[in-house]
């Protein structure tokens, strides 16, 4: 069940609990609505937990270090030639 399904469960549960006054023999409609809302909240918590684990974090790249040292003069030239 995706995030949309969880939100729909919460909405249907809220409608059953707060917006209806149906009386069905053997079924407590308010309790069914509360159960739908709880299941929807559990689904959202599970979905966000799984989505957080799927997020890929790239490790930082290491800088490239050259082996030879750089000897620059004050004017920016190396051994008399521009580099």
C-alpha positions in Angstrom: 0.0 0.0 0.0 1.4 3.3 -1.0 1.2 6.7 0.6 -2.0 7.6 -1.3 -3.7 4.5 0.0 -2.8 5.3 3.6 -4.1 8.9 3.2 -7.4 7.5 1.7 -7.7 5.1 4.7 -7.3 8.0 7.1 -9.9 10.1 5.2 -12.4 7.2 5.1 -11.9 6.5 8.7 -12.4 10.1 9.7 -15.6 10.2 7.6 -16.9 7.1 9.2 -16.0 8.3 12.7 -17.0 11.9 12.6 -19.4 12.5 9.7 -21.8 9.6 9.8 -24.5 8.6 12.2 -25.3 5.2 10.7 -26.5 2.4 12.9 -25.7 -1.1 11.7 -26.6 -4.0 13.8 -23.5 -5.9 14.9 -21.1 -3.3 13.5 -19.8 -0.2 15.4 -19.1 2.2 12.5 -17.2 4.6 14.8 -14.8 1.8 15.8 -14.3 0.8 12.2 -13.4 4.4 11.3 -10.9 4.6 14.2 -9.4 1.3 13.0 -9.0 2.7 9.5 -7.3 5.8 10.8 -4.9 3.8 12.9 -4.0 1.5 10.1 -3.5 4.5 7.8 -1.1 6.1 10.3 0.8 2.9 10.7 1.1 2.6 6.9 2.4 6.2 6.7 5.0 5.5 9.4 6.1 2.3 7.6 6.2 4.0 4.2 8.3 6.9 5.5 10.7 4.5 7.3 11.2 2.4 4.1 11.6 5.6 2.0 14.3 6.9 4.4 16.3 3.6 4.1 16.1 3.7 0.3 17.6 7.2 0.1 21.1 6.8 -1.3 23.8 9.1 0.1 26.9 9.4 -2.0 30.1 9.3 0.0 32.2 12.4 -0.3 34.8 12.2 -3.0 38.5 12.4 -2.0 40.5 15.2 -3.5 43.1 14.2 -6.2 46.7 14.9 -4.9 49.5 15.1 -7.4 52.8 13.5 -6.6 55.1 16.2 -7.8 55.4 19.5 -5.8 54.6 22.8 -7.5 57.3 25.4 -7.5 55.9 28.7 -8.7 57.7 32.0 -8.8 56.0 35.1 -7.8 54.7 35.9 -11.3 53.0 32.5 -11.8 55.5 31.0 -14.2 57.2 27.6 -13.7 60.8 27.2 -14.9 60.5 30.3 -17.1 57.5 28.8 -19.0 53.8 29.5 -18.4 51.8 26.6 -17.0 
